[in-house]
Amino acid sequence: AALIASLQLLPSPTANLEIQHTKLFINNEWHHSMSGKTFSTCNPSTGEKICDVQEADKADVDKAVQAARLAFSPGSAWRRMDASERGRLIDKLADLVERDRPQLATLESLDSGKPFLQAYYVDLQGVIKTLRYFAGWTDKIHGKTIPVDGDYFTFTRHEPIGVCGQIIPWNFPLLMFAWKIVPALCCGNTVVIKPAEQTPL
């Protein structure tokens, strides 16, 4: 009965979805690849071309890493941001994903070839839950004081490590994207991510 009820609430896939973002996202901006190269991505369930996307190479990766290092540098807005504010931003992203869930599920279905039902109820639900979970963790990451013998004060302090390079597979692109970036951002790191060539959208 619960399954039938949830199916009745399932929205329709977005008709004639316009693919808006096919460039490289570096330092909060969309960029063409430095080489000018692109490659085609196809819907694996039909074999039809979806669109052309920018093809990153070493120069683009170097540019992304440089931007991520700058964002992580001491005194930057990201490094000075309170942990609770990081949590608020991650929670806001969850709100936006929830708002655009039908469009994102449609894109996930086109990009990976999976049924819209699975993209909507499994992938996107998982993305939203992951974002909400880690949004709540940002201000709860702390060290411990450790009792030791002698006149010593011993403690641990958890700190971000810097730029995290991450690679995601093709089978759950958006969910794996969330599983990779959100824990890193929650802890105060910056991220450079490489999506699978089969599911670049």
N, C-alpha and C positions, 0 to 999 in steps of 0.2 A: 504494500500500500504506500509506503514511504517513497519507493522508487517511482511509482506511478505519479504521485503528487509532485515529485521533483521534476519529472519529465514534462509535466504540464506547465511548470514554471520556467522551463528552458526557453530562453529567447532564440530567435532565429539568427543564423549567421548573418553578418553584415553583407548586404548585397552590394556588388560592384565596389569592393573595398579599394580605396586609393592607397597605394604604397607611397608614403611620404618620405621615409628616411632610408636612403640607400648609400649615404656617405659614411665616412669614418667619424666617429664621435670622439673628439680629443679636446680636453680642456673646456668642456661645456659648449663646444661649437662643432658644427658639421663641416667636414673638410673633404675635398677631393683627394684621391691618393696622389702622392708626390710624383709618381711615374705616369699618372693619367690612365693607368690600366683599370679595366673593369672585367667582371665575369658574370655570366648569366646564372640565375638560380631558377630552378624549375619545381613545380608542384609534383612530388614523387607519386601521388596517387593518379595523376593524369599524364604526366610527362610534359605538360605544357609549360612554356616559359612564363615566369611571373614578372621578372624585371632584370635589369643589370644592376650590379652593386659594385662599389669601389673595391679594388683589390689592393690590400695593404702589403707592403714589403718591408725590408729592414729599415729604410729611412722613415717610414711611417711609424713603425714600432719605436724607433729611437725618439721620435718626436713625442709620442704618447708617454714614454717612460720619463722623458725630460719634463713634460707637463705634470706628471704625477709626482715626480720628485720635488718640483717647485711647490706644488700644493701641500706636500708633506713637510716642507722646510720649516725650521723653527721660526715662530712669529707669524706664520701664515694664518689666514682666517680659519682654515680647517684645523690646524693644530691648536689654535687658541679657543676653538669652539667648545663650549661645555658639553659634557657627555649627554646630559638631558636634552640639549638642543639637537644633537645627532639623532637621538631617539625620536624627537618630534619630527625631524625631516624624514626619517625612515617610515614613521607612521603616516606622514602625509603622502609619501609614495604609495603606501598601501591603499590609502583613500583614492588616489588617482587610478591605480590598477583596478580597484573595485568599480569605480565609475566607468572605466573604459573596458570592462571585462568582456562584453560581447565582441567588440572590435579586436581585442587582443587574442581572444579565442579563435576568431575567424582567421587572423593572421597566422597563429600557431598551427591551425589546421592546414592552411595553404602551404606554409613553409615546411612542415614535417610530414604532411600527408595523413595525419591521424584524423579520426572522426571529430567533428565539432563537439559532440557530447563529451568525449574524453578530454578534449582541450579545455572545455568550459568547467566541467565538474572535477577534474583531476589536476590538470596542469595549473590553471589559473587559481583554483582554490588553494592549491599548495603554495603558489607564489604569495598570495595574500596572507596566508597563515605564517609563512616564513618571515615576511616583512614585519608582521605584528609581533611575532615571538622575539625577534632580535631587537626591535624597537624598544621593547621592555627590558632588554639586557644592558643597554648602553651605559646606564649609571649604576649598574650592579657588579661591575668588574672591578675587583679590588684585591689588594694583597692581604697578607696575614702576618700577625706577630707570632713568633715561634719561641717557645721556652727552651733555653739552652743552659747548660751548666756555666757557672762563672759570672763575672761582671760584664755581660754582653747583652746587647739589645739586637735581636735578629728579626728581620722582617722581609717579606717579599713585596715587590711592587710590579704589577702587570702594566706593560707599556706597549704601544703599537710598534711594529717592526719596520714599517715603511711602505714601499711600493710592493704590491703583491701581483705577480704575473700569473694569470689563471687561464686555463683552457677548458672549454665546455664541449660536450659531445652533441651529436645530432638528434638523439631520440627524445629528449625533453628540453628543448633549447631555452625556453623562458624559465622553467622551473630550476634547471641547473644554473642558469644565469643568477637567479635569486640565491640559490644555495651557495654559490661562490662569492658573489660580491657583498651580500648583506652581512655575514659574520665579519668580514674584513673591515667594512665601513663601520660597523657597530663598535669595533675595537679601536677605531681611529686611524686605520691604515688608508692608503689610496690604492687604486686598482687599475691595472691594464688587463683587459680581457680579450681573448681570441675565440670568437664563435666558430663552430664547425662550418666548413665551406658549403656543406649540404644544406645548412639551415642558418643563413647569415642575417635573416630579417629580424 
